[in-house]
Amino acid sequence: MAKRRHPHQATLTALRDFGLGYPGAHTKSPWPGHLDLAVNDKTFTYLSVDGEPLRLSCKLPASSALALTLPFTEPTGYGLGKSGWVSASFADADTPPVELLKQWIDESYRAQAPKKLLEQLATPALTTAPRPAKKTAAKKGAATKRTKKKPPRA
């Protein structure tokens, strides 16, 4: 008996192919049930395997707050959600928003890829969400001394 093709198979294949189109992108299978997208061996999108319902997780430093308002998302487990990782899961009957998921893969790649590879990209980011400002380290000796005010004497 022939194995039935999963309804999300075409979407999963399209998303994987889209992610593999980035400079230096490759697949990685760190554990069973995943065939992830990585750059320099650093995962930028966790994807379900062929034949299973579509699941993916992306690092979304600019759009995670907005992404988490969608009914099919949640913060990624194992503490990754604290770093802006968002997971999306779809039931068999769902129609995944492919263009939105491609934007997430794009944002995640840009968050994980080294600058050398980012310079090879011909197009600007697909997402319109602003990137958060980088934290700057305080210069040595630039800190101001804080003193507690003494209570008035009675």
OpenMM code with the backbone's topology and positions (N, CA, C; nanometers):
from openmm import Vec3, app, unit

residues = "MET ALA LYS ARG ARG HIS PRO HIS GLN ALA THR LEU THR ALA LEU ARG ASP PHE GLY LEU GLY TYR PRO GLY ALA HIS THR LYS SER PRO TRP PRO GLY HIS LEU ASP LEU ALA VAL ASN ASP LYS THR PHE THR TYR LEU SER VAL ASP GLY GLU PRO LEU ARG LEU SER CYS LYS LEU PRO ALA SER SER ALA LEU ALA LEU THR LEU PRO PHE THR GLU PRO THR GLY TYR GLY LEU GLY LYS SER GLY TRP VAL SER ALA SER PHE ALA ASP ALA ASP THR PRO PRO VAL GLU LEU LEU LYS GLN TRP ILE ASP GLU SER TYR ARG ALA GLN ALA PRO LYS LYS LEU LEU GLU GLN LEU ALA THR PRO ALA LEU THR THR ALA PRO ARG PRO ALA LYS LYS THR ALA ALA LYS LYS GLY ALA ALA THR LYS ARG THR LYS LYS LYS PRO PRO ARG ALA".split()
positions = [
    Vec3(0.0842, -0.1186, 0.0000),
    Vec3(0.0000, 0.0000, 0.0000),
    Vec3(0.0890, 0.1254, 0.0000),
    Vec3(0.0601, 0.2209, -0.0869),
    Vec3(0.1401, 0.3423, -0.0984),
    Vec3(0.1157, 0.4346, 0.0209),
    Vec3(0.2245, 0.4975, 0.0669),
    Vec3(0.2136, 0.5907, 0.1776),
    Vec3(0.1473, 0.7195, 0.1288),
    Vec3(0.0502, 0.7675, 0.2064),
    Vec3(-0.0224, 0.8883, 0.1690),
    Vec3(0.0658, 1.0111, 0.1912),
    Vec3(0.0655, 1.1005, 0.0960),
    Vec3(0.1440, 1.2239, 0.1062),
    Vec3(0.0762, 1.3179, 0.2050),
    Vec3(0.1556, 1.3760, 0.2946),
    Vec3(0.1000, 1.4673, 0.3949),
    Vec3(0.0558, 1.5970, 0.3280),
    Vec3(-0.0580, 1.6554, 0.3748),
    Vec3(-0.1084, 1.7787, 0.3118),
    Vec3(-0.0097, 1.8957, 0.3168),
    Vec3(0.0835, 1.8951, 0.4107),
    Vec3(0.1798, 2.0056, 0.4222),
    Vec3(0.3116, 1.9778, 0.3506),
    Vec3(0.3226, 1.8636, 0.2845),
    Vec3(0.4507, 1.8259, 0.2245),
    Vec3(0.5005, 1.9293, 0.1246),
    Vec3(0.4145, 1.9779, 0.0384),
    Vec3(0.4562, 2.0764, -0.0625),
    Vec3(0.5027, 2.2054, 0.0049),
    Vec3(0.4344, 2.2459, 0.1115),
    Vec3(0.4723, 2.3669, 0.1844),
    Vec3(0.6072, 2.3472, 0.2523),
    Vec3(0.6252, 2.2327, 0.3180),
    Vec3(0.7518, 2.2033, 0.3857),
    Vec3(0.8674, 2.2032, 0.2857),
    Vec3(0.8472, 2.1404, 0.1721),
    Vec3(0.9508, 2.1352, 0.0686),
    Vec3(0.9826, 2.2755, 0.0173),
    Vec3(0.8790, 2.3562, -0.0055),
    Vec3(0.8997, 2.4931, -0.0546),
    Vec3(0.9763, 2.5770, 0.0478),
    Vec3(0.9431, 2.5640, 0.1758),
    Vec3(1.0119, 2.6406, 0.2797),
    Vec3(1.1569, 2.5960, 0.2938),
    Vec3(1.1803, 2.4646, 0.2877),
    Vec3(1.3174, 2.4136, 0.2974),
    Vec3(1.3995, 2.4624, 0.1776),
    Vec3(1.3421, 2.4539, 0.0576),
    Vec3(1.4129, 2.5010, -0.0617),
    Vec3(1.4411, 2.6513, -0.0535),
    Vec3(1.3450, 2.7270, -0.0033),
    Vec3(1.3630, 2.8712, 0.0127),
    Vec3(1.4815, 2.8985, 0.1057),
    Vec3(1.4859, 2.8328, 0.2205),
    Vec3(1.5941, 2.8526, 0.3169),
    Vec3(1.7293, 2.8098, 0.2641),
    Vec3(1.7314, 2.7041, 0.1838),
    Vec3(1.8580, 2.6555, 0.1281),
    Vec3(1.9115, 2.7479, 0.0187),
    Vec3(1.8315, 2.8440, -0.0242),
    Vec3(1.8753, 2.9397, -0.1251),
    Vec3(1.9663, 3.0483, -0.0698),
    Vec3(1.9826, 3.0571, 0.0603),
    Vec3(2.0673, 3.1593, 0.1217),
    Vec3(2.2141, 3.1170, 0.1164),
    Vec3(2.3058, 3.2137, 0.1079),
    Vec3(2.4484, 3.1798, 0.1050),
    Vec3(2.4900, 3.0982, 0.2279),
    Vec3(2.5579, 2.9881, 0.2050),
    Vec3(2.6094, 2.9053, 0.3136),
    Vec3(2.5065, 2.8193, 0.3838),
    Vec3(2.3807, 2.8234, 0.3415),
    Vec3(2.2758, 2.7460, 0.4088),
    Vec3(2.2887, 2.5982, 0.3745),
    Vec3(2.2601, 2.5138, 0.4739),
    Vec3(2.2642, 2.3693, 0.4551),
    Vec3(2.1664, 2.3051, 0.5529),
    Vec3(2.1361, 2.1773, 0.5320),
    Vec3(2.0490, 2.1068, 0.6260),
    Vec3(2.1332, 2.0428, 0.7350),
    Vec3(2.0666, 2.0197, 0.8462),
    Vec3(2.1321, 1.9637, 0.9633),
    Vec3(2.0259, 1.8833, 1.0372),
    Vec3(2.0619, 1.7659, 1.0854),
    Vec3(1.9668, 1.6819, 1.1575),
    Vec3(2.0245, 1.6459, 1.2940),
    Vec3(2.0116, 1.7377, 1.3918),
    Vec3(2.0747, 1.7151, 1.5216),
    Vec3(2.0096, 1.6041, 1.6034),
    Vec3(1.8826, 1.5755, 1.5790),
    Vec3(1.8127, 1.4683, 1.6488),
    Vec3(1.6949, 1.4236, 1.5647),
    Vec3(1.6394, 1.3049, 1.5935),
    Vec3(1.5272, 1.2535, 1.5133),
    Vec3(1.4075, 1.3489, 1.5129),
    Vec3(1.3375, 1.3534, 1.4012),
    Vec3(1.2189, 1.4372, 1.3896),
    Vec3(1.2480, 1.5782, 1.3439),
    Vec3(1.3717, 1.6049, 1.3024),
    Vec3(1.4097, 1.7379, 1.2552),
    Vec3(1.4981, 1.7255, 1.1329),
    Vec3(1.4806, 1.8134, 1.0378),
    Vec3(1.5738, 1.8339, 0.9282),
    Vec3(1.5822, 1.9851, 0.9152),
    Vec3(1.6734, 2.0421, 0.9915),
    Vec3(1.6782, 2.1858, 1.0125),
    Vec3(1.7620, 2.2582, 0.9081),
    Vec3(1.7429, 2.3894, 0.9035),
    Vec3(1.8225, 2.4754, 0.8171),
    Vec3(1.9288, 2.5419, 0.9033),
    Vec3(2.0521, 2.5427, 0.8541),
    Vec3(2.1619, 2.5994, 0.9311),
    Vec3(2.2543, 2.6783, 0.8397),
    Vec3(2.3317, 2.7662, 0.9020),
    Vec3(2.4355, 2.8412, 0.8330),
    Vec3(2.5580, 2.8360, 0.9232),
    Vec3(2.6714, 2.7947, 0.8669),
    Vec3(2.7924, 2.7721, 0.9473),
    Vec3(2.7646, 2.6798, 1.0648),
    Vec3(2.6834, 2.5791, 1.0424),
    Vec3(2.6432, 2.4790, 1.1410),
    Vec3(2.5631, 2.5388, 1.2574),
    Vec3(2.5101, 2.6578, 1.2390),
    Vec3(2.4278, 2.7256, 1.3389),
    Vec3(2.2841, 2.7267, 1.2863),
    Vec3(2.1938, 2.6595, 1.3573),
    Vec3(2.0557, 2.6469, 1.3092),
    Vec3(1.9875, 2.7833, 1.3032),
    Vec3(1.9185, 2.8075, 1.1897),
    Vec3(1.8371, 2.9288, 1.1816),
    Vec3(1.6894, 2.8966, 1.1666),
    Vec3(1.6539, 2.7737, 1.1325),
    Vec3(1.5137, 2.7317, 1.1297),
    Vec3(1.5050, 2.5828, 1.1616),
    Vec3(1.4294, 2.5513, 1.2654),
    Vec3(1.3998, 2.4119, 1.2978),
    Vec3(1.2754, 2.3735, 1.2183),
    Vec3(1.2832, 2.2637, 1.1424),
    Vec3(1.1707, 2.2199, 1.0597),
    Vec3(1.1346, 2.0752, 1.0908),
    Vec3(1.0056, 2.0441, 1.0763),
    Vec3(0.9627, 1.9044, 1.0902),
    Vec3(1.0147, 1.8248, 0.9715),
    Vec3(1.0092, 1.6930, 0.9830),
    Vec3(1.0563, 1.6068, 0.8741),
    Vec3(0.9427, 1.5767, 0.7779),
    Vec3(0.9788, 1.5252, 0.6622),
    Vec3(0.8803, 1.4887, 0.5603),
    Vec3(0.7777, 1.3913, 0.6173),
    Vec3(0.6516, 1.4103, 0.5783),
    Vec3(0.5451, 1.3199, 0.6186),
    Vec3(0.4785, 1.3535, 0.7502),
    Vec3(0.5245, 1.4576, 0.8194),
    Vec3(0.4651, 1.4981, 0.9480),
    Vec3(0.3984, 1.6340, 0.9328),
    Vec3(0.3081, 1.6684, 1.0264),
    Vec3(0.2467, 1.8019, 1.0223),
    Vec3(0.3555, 1.9095, 1.0279),
    Vec3(0.3295, 2.0210, 0.9614),
    Vec3(0.4284, 2.1283, 0.9547),
    Vec3(0.4493, 2.1924, 1.0913),
    Vec3(0.5763, 2.1957, 1.1316),
    Vec3(0.6208, 2.2660, 1.2516),
    Vec3(0.7503, 2.3365, 1.2154),
    Vec3(0.7676, 2.4580, 1.2630),
    Vec3(0.8944, 2.5250, 1.2452),
    Vec3(0.9186, 2.6222, 1.3586),
    Vec3(1.0442, 2.6498, 1.3829),
    Vec3(1.0847, 2.7474, 1.4837),
    Vec3(1.1900, 2.8370, 1.4199),
    Vec3(1.1758, 2.9683, 1.4416),
    Vec3(1.2678, 3.0663, 1.3850),
    Vec3(1.3071, 3.1675, 1.4925),
    Vec3(1.4277, 3.2214, 1.4786),
    Vec3(1.4715, 3.3282, 1.5672),
    Vec3(1.4246, 3.4604, 1.5060),
    Vec3(1.3367, 3.5300, 1.5797),
    Vec3(1.2758, 3.6524, 1.5276),
    Vec3(1.3064, 3.7700, 1.6209),
    Vec3(1.4277, 3.8240, 1.6142),
    Vec3(1.4630, 3.9320, 1.7066),
    Vec3(1.3798, 4.0586, 1.6881),
    Vec3(1.3294, 4.0830, 1.5685),
    Vec3(1.2526, 4.2052, 1.5428),
    Vec3(1.1022, 4.1840, 1.5497),
    Vec3(1.0535, 4.0644, 1.5166),
    Vec3(0.9085, 4.0475, 1.5039),
    Vec3(0.8483, 3.9407, 1.5955),
    Vec3(0.9225, 3.8930, 1.6934),
    Vec3(0.8696, 3.7850, 1.7776),
    Vec3(0.7449, 3.8270, 1.8541),
    Vec3(0.7402, 3.9494, 1.9044),
    Vec3(0.6230, 3.9938, 1.9816),
    Vec3(0.4970, 3.9899, 1.8943),
    Vec3(0.5090, 4.0355, 1.7722),
    Vec3(0.3956, 4.0333, 1.6799),
    Vec3(0.3611, 3.8892, 1.6408),
    Vec3(0.4623, 3.8094, 1.6129),
    Vec3(0.4398, 3.6698, 1.5728),
    Vec3(0.3661, 3.5925, 1.6822),
    Vec3(0.3968, 3.6211, 1.8069),
    Vec3(0.3349, 3.5478, 1.9180),
    Vec3(0.1881, 3.5824, 1.9391),
    Vec3(0.1367, 3.6801, 1.8663),
    Vec3(-0.0064, 3.7119, 1.8759),
    Vec3(-0.0890, 3.6203, 1.7849),
    Vec3(-0.0226, 3.5441, 1.6988),
    Vec3(-0.0934, 3.4556, 1.6051),
    Vec3(-0.1350, 3.3270, 1.6759),
    Vec3(-0.2512, 3.2714, 1.6399),
    Vec3(-0.3046, 3.1553, 1.7124),
    Vec3(-0.2236, 3.0266, 1.6973),
    Vec3(-0.1393, 3.0166, 1.5970),
    Vec3(-0.0635, 2.8937, 1.5740),
    Vec3(0.0808, 2.9008, 1.6261),
    Vec3(0.1120, 3.0037, 1.7066),
    Vec3(0.2484, 3.0211, 1.7549),
    Vec3(0.2576, 3.0124, 1.9065),
    Vec3(0.3805, 2.9900, 1.9519),
    Vec3(0.4139, 2.9925, 2.0941),
    Vec3(0.5643, 3.0141, 2.1055),
    Vec3(0.6114, 3.0605, 2.2217),
    Vec3(0.7563, 3.0719, 2.2383),
    Vec3(0.8203, 2.9326, 2.2276),
    Vec3(0.9324, 2.9241, 2.1629),
    Vec3(1.0019, 2.7970, 2.1475),
    Vec3(1.0489, 2.7481, 2.2846),
    Vec3(1.0378, 2.6186, 2.3049),
    Vec3(1.0748, 2.5577, 2.4319),
    Vec3(1.2240, 2.5581, 2.4585),
    Vec3(1.2605, 2.4941, 2.5676),
    Vec3(1.4005, 2.4809, 2.6112),
    Vec3(1.4670, 2.6161, 2.6331),
    Vec3(1.3885, 2.7179, 2.6674),
    Vec3(1.4429, 2.8495, 2.6965),
    Vec3(1.4743, 2.9343, 2.5746),
    Vec3(1.4555, 2.8796, 2.4545),
    Vec3(1.4866, 2.9563, 2.3338),
    Vec3(1.3899, 3.0723, 2.3130),
    Vec3(1.2674, 3.0579, 2.3630),
    Vec3(1.1687, 3.1641, 2.3496),
    Vec3(1.2149, 3.2939, 2.4135),
    Vec3(1.2981, 3.2834, 2.5171),
    Vec3(1.3501, 3.4034, 2.5848),
    Vec3(1.4459, 3.4812, 2.4948),
    Vec3(1.4991, 3.4134, 2.3934),
    Vec3(1.5926, 3.4778, 2.3004),
    Vec3(1.5256, 3.5149, 2.1687),
    Vec3(1.3926, 3.5164, 2.1663),
    Vec3(1.3209, 3.5585, 2.0459),
    Vec3(1.2827, 3.4469, 1.9504),
    Vec3(1.3029, 3.3213, 1.9915),
    Vec3(1.2631, 3.2098, 1.9048),
    Vec3(1.1134, 3.1867, 1.9179),
    Vec3(1.0476, 3.1666, 1.8035),
    Vec3(0.9032, 3.1455, 1.7969),
    Vec3(0.8774, 3.0152, 1.7223),
    Vec3(0.7860, 2.9327, 1.7751),
    Vec3(0.7481, 2.8071, 1.7100),
    Vec3(0.6071, 2.8182, 1.6550),
    Vec3(0.5878, 2.7614, 1.5377),
    Vec3(0.4559, 2.7579, 1.4749),
    Vec3(0.4228, 2.6125, 1.4433),
    Vec3(0.2987, 2.5730, 1.4733),
    Vec3(0.2515, 2.4361, 1.4464),
    Vec3(0.1191, 2.4439, 1.3736),
    Vec3(0.1015, 2.3530, 1.2784),
    Vec3(-0.0193, 2.3542, 1.1971),
    Vec3(-0.0836, 2.2165, 1.1956),
    Vec3(-0.2147, 2.2139, 1.2143),
    Vec3(-0.2916, 2.0895, 1.2041),
    Vec3(-0.3044, 2.0528, 1.0567),
    Vec3(-0.3365, 1.9278, 1.0297),
    Vec3(-0.3472, 1.8807, 0.8911),
    Vec3(-0.4418, 1.9657, 0.8065),
    Vec3(-0.5504, 2.0129, 0.8656),
    Vec3(-0.6511, 2.0889, 0.7914),
    Vec3(-0.6131, 2.2362, 0.7723),
    Vec3(-0.5087, 2.2824, 0.8422),
    Vec3(-0.4681, 2.4228, 0.8325),
    Vec3(-0.3986, 2.4528, 0.7003),
    Vec3(-0.4098, 2.5769, 0.6576),
    Vec3(-0.3353, 2.6257, 0.5416),
    Vec3(-0.2292, 2.7221, 0.5941),
    Vec3(-0.1044, 2.6783, 0.6001),
    Vec3(0.0016, 2.7642, 0.6540),
    Vec3(0.0234, 2.8884, 0.5681),
    Vec3(0.0505, 3.0034, 0.6311),
    Vec3(0.0769, 3.1279, 0.5571),
    Vec3(0.2206, 3.1279, 0.5034),
    Vec3(0.2407, 3.0735, 0.3862),
    Vec3(0.3744, 3.0488, 0.3315),
    Vec3(0.4572, 3.1764, 0.3220),
    Vec3(0.4009, 3.2851, 0.2716),
    Vec3(0.4792, 3.4085, 0.2559),
    Vec3(0.5259, 3.4623, 0.3912),
    Vec3(0.4412, 3.4548, 0.4925),
    Vec3(0.4798, 3.4981, 0.6268),
    Vec3(0.5922, 3.4093, 0.6803),
    Vec3(0.5805, 3.2800, 0.6614),
    Vec3(0.6837, 3.1875, 0.7087),
    Vec3(0.8161, 3.2102, 0.6362),
    Vec3(0.8109, 3.2487, 0.5097),
    Vec3(0.9332, 3.2830, 0.4374),
    Vec3(0.9974, 3.4090, 0.4965),
    Vec3(0.9144, 3.5055, 0.5360),
    Vec3(0.9679, 3.6257, 0.6009),
    Vec3(1.0384, 3.5881, 0.7308),
    Vec3(0.9794, 3.4948, 0.8056),
    Vec3(1.0411, 3.4510, 0.9308),
    Vec3(1.1738, 3.3798, 0.9055),
    Vec3(1.1787, 3.2956, 0.8037),
    Vec3(1.3040, 3.2267, 0.7695),
    Vec3(1.4095, 3.3290, 0.7314),
    Vec3(1.3704, 3.4305, 0.6549),
    Vec3(1.4620, 3.5372, 0.6156),
    Vec3(1.5157, 3.6102, 0.7388),
    Vec3(1.4269, 3.6494, 0.8291),
    Vec3(1.4691, 3.7213, 0.9496),
    Vec3(1.5601, 3.6342, 1.0355),
    Vec3(1.5269, 3.5076, 1.0469),
    Vec3(1.6059, 3.4158, 1.1281),
    Vec3(1.7447, 3.3937, 1.0673),
    Vec3(1.7502, 3.3780, 0.9361),
    Vec3(1.8801, 3.3628, 0.8695),
    Vec3(1.9669, 3.4850, 0.8974),
    Vec3(1.9086, 3.6025, 0.8807),
    Vec3(1.9844, 3.7267, 0.9005),
    Vec3(2.0298, 3.7431, 1.0450),
    Vec3(1.9546, 3.6851, 1.1388),
    Vec3(1.9932, 3.6923, 1.2797),
    Vec3(2.1075, 3.5962, 1.3124),
    Vec3(2.1204, 3.4878, 1.2381),
    Vec3(2.2179, 3.3838, 1.2702),
    Vec3(2.3418, 3.3836, 1.1797),
    Vec3(2.3304, 3.4350, 1.0595),
    Vec3(2.4415, 3.4266, 0.9635),
    Vec3(2.5519, 3.5265, 0.9965),
    Vec3(2.6756, 3.4892, 0.9646),
    Vec3(2.7861, 3.5839, 0.9848),
    Vec3(2.7785, 3.6981, 0.8827),
    Vec3(2.8384, 3.8108, 0.9168),
    Vec3(2.8330, 3.9298, 0.8312),
    Vec3(2.8845, 3.9032, 0.6901),
    Vec3(2.9872, 3.8209, 0.6780),
    Vec3(3.0429, 3.7903, 0.5454),
    Vec3(2.9362, 3.7338, 0.4522),
    Vec3(2.8527, 3.6454, 0.5046),
    Vec3(2.7479, 3.5871, 0.4219),
    Vec3(2.6337, 3.6853, 0.4004),
    Vec3(2.6026, 3.7666, 0.4998),
    Vec3(2.4954, 3.8655, 0.4839),
    Vec3(2.5295, 3.9656, 0.3742),
    Vec3(2.6575, 3.9963, 0.3595),
    Vec3(2.6998, 4.0902, 0.2551),
    Vec3(2.6753, 4.0350, 0.1155),
    Vec3(2.6608, 3.9023, 0.1029),
    Vec3(2.6373, 3.8405, -0.0267),
    Vec3(2.4904, 3.8481, -0.0695),
    Vec3(2.4024, 3.8848, 0.0227),
    Vec3(2.2597, 3.8916, -0.0113),
    Vec3(2.2334, 4.0077, -0.1050),
    Vec3(2.1605, 3.9803, -0.2095),
    Vec3(2.1319, 4.0819, -0.3101),
    Vec3(2.0118, 4.1680, -0.2739),
    Vec3(1.9262, 4.1179, -0.1838),
    Vec3(1.8037, 4.1900, -0.1515),
    Vec3(1.8006, 4.2279, -0.0041),
    Vec3(1.7284, 4.3349, 0.0277),
    Vec3(1.7106, 4.3711, 0.1684),
    Vec3(1.6207, 4.2686, 0.2372),
    Vec3(1.6118, 4.2777, 0.3679),
    Vec3(1.5296, 4.1847, 0.4456),
    Vec3(1.3858, 4.1838, 0.3953),
    Vec3(1.3223, 4.0666, 0.4000),
    Vec3(1.1827, 4.0541, 0.3561),
    Vec3(1.0873, 4.1147, 0.4576),
    Vec3(1.1257, 4.1179, 0.5830),
    Vec3(1.0388, 4.1698, 0.6870),
    Vec3(1.0539, 4.3208, 0.6972),
    Vec3(0.9481, 4.3869, 0.7328),
    Vec3(0.9527, 4.5324, 0.7468),
    Vec3(0.9683, 4.5743, 0.8920),
    Vec3(0.9746, 4.4780, 0.9826),
    Vec3(0.9876, 4.5105, 1.1245),
    Vec3(1.1265, 4.5691, 1.1500),
    Vec3(1.1340, 4.6756, 1.2309),
    Vec3(1.2643, 4.7350, 1.2587),
    Vec3(1.3484, 4.6421, 1.3455),
    Vec3(1.4781, 4.6429, 1.3229),
    Vec3(1.5697, 4.5631, 1.4044),
    Vec3(1.5959, 4.6361, 1.5341),
    Vec3(1.6008, 4.5647, 1.6450),
    Vec3(1.6274, 4.6315, 1.7717),
    Vec3(1.7684, 4.6892, 1.7730),
    Vec3(1.7837, 4.7996, 1.8422),
    Vec3(1.9149, 4.8629, 1.8517),
    Vec3(2.0089, 4.7725, 1.9294),
    Vec3(2.1351, 4.7703, 1.8859),
    Vec3(2.2337, 4.6883, 1.9551),
    Vec3(2.2708, 4.7574, 2.0866),
    Vec3(2.2936, 4.6749, 2.1873),
    Vec3(2.3365, 4.7281, 2.3153),
    Vec3(2.4837, 4.7635, 2.3039),
    Vec3(2.5190, 4.8800, 2.3545),
    Vec3(2.6591, 4.9194, 2.3506),
    Vec3(2.7190, 4.9016, 2.4887),
    Vec3(2.8398, 4.8531, 2.4891),
    Vec3(2.9084, 4.8315, 2.6170),
    Vec3(2.9520, 4.9663, 2.6722),
    Vec3(2.9387, 4.9822, 2.8018),
    Vec3(2.9800, 5.1066, 2.8664),
    Vec3(3.1319, 5.1166, 2.8628),
    Vec3(3.1811, 5.2362, 2.8362),
    Vec3(3.3254, 5.2562, 2.8345),
    Vec3(3.3778, 5.2577, 2.9766),
    Vec3(3.5005, 5.2101, 2.9905),
    Vec3(3.5634, 5.2067, 3.1222),
    Vec3(3.5749, 5.3479, 3.1759),
    Vec3(3.5364, 5.3654, 3.2988),
    Vec3(3.5473, 5.4953, 3.3631),
    Vec3(3.4362, 5.5919, 3.3265),
    Vec3(3.3451, 5.5522, 3.2394),
    Vec3(3.2389, 5.6430, 3.1962),
    Vec3(3.1195, 5.6402, 3.2905),
    Vec3(3.1165, 5.5445, 3.3782),
    Vec3(3.0036, 5.5342, 3.4705),
    Vec3(3.0080, 5.6485, 3.5705),
    Vec3(2.8911, 5.6999, 3.6009),
    Vec3(2.8850, 5.8068, 3.7000),
    Vec3(2.8618, 5.7462, 3.8364),
    Vec3(2.9189, 5.8086, 3.9358),
    Vec3(2.9071, 5.7593, 4.0718),
    Vec3(2.7709, 5.7993, 4.1267),
    Vec3(2.6997, 5.7012, 4.1765),
    Vec3(2.5702, 5.7286, 4.2386),
    Vec3(2.5869, 5.7270, 4.3895),
    Vec3(2.5324, 5.8273, 4.4519),
    Vec3(2.5400, 5.8319, 4.5975),
    Vec3(2.4001, 5.8393, 4.6548),
    Vec3(2.3849, 5.7806, 4.7689),
    Vec3(2.2554, 5.7873, 4.8364),
    Vec3(2.2463, 5.9201, 4.9095),
    Vec3(2.1277, 5.9755, 4.9051),
    Vec3(2.1073, 6.0994, 4.9779),
    Vec3(2.0911, 6.0651, 5.1256),
    Vec3(2.1567, 6.1458, 5.2057),
    Vec3(2.1465, 6.1243, 5.3496),
    Vec3(2.0171, 6.1872, 5.3986),
    Vec3(1.9506, 6.1186, 5.4901),
    Vec3(1.8283, 6.1772, 5.5441),
    Vec3(1.8629, 6.3022, 5.6262),
    Vec3(1.7728, 6.4011, 5.6300),
    Vec3(1.8003, 6.5227, 5.7083),
    Vec3(1.8104, 6.4899, 5.8578),
    Vec3(1.9001, 6.5623, 5.9241),
    Vec3(1.9175, 6.5409, 6.0686),
    Vec3(1.8028, 6.6056, 6.1441),
    Vec3(1.7651, 6.5392, 6.2472),
    Vec3(1.6545, 6.5919, 6.3278),
    Vec3(1.7011, 6.6817, 6.4384),
] * unit.nanometer
topology = app.Topology()
chain = topology.addChain("A")
for resn in residues:
    res = topology.addResidue(resn, chain)
    for name in ("N", "CA", "C"):
        topology.addAtom(name, app.Element.getBySymbol(name[0]), res)
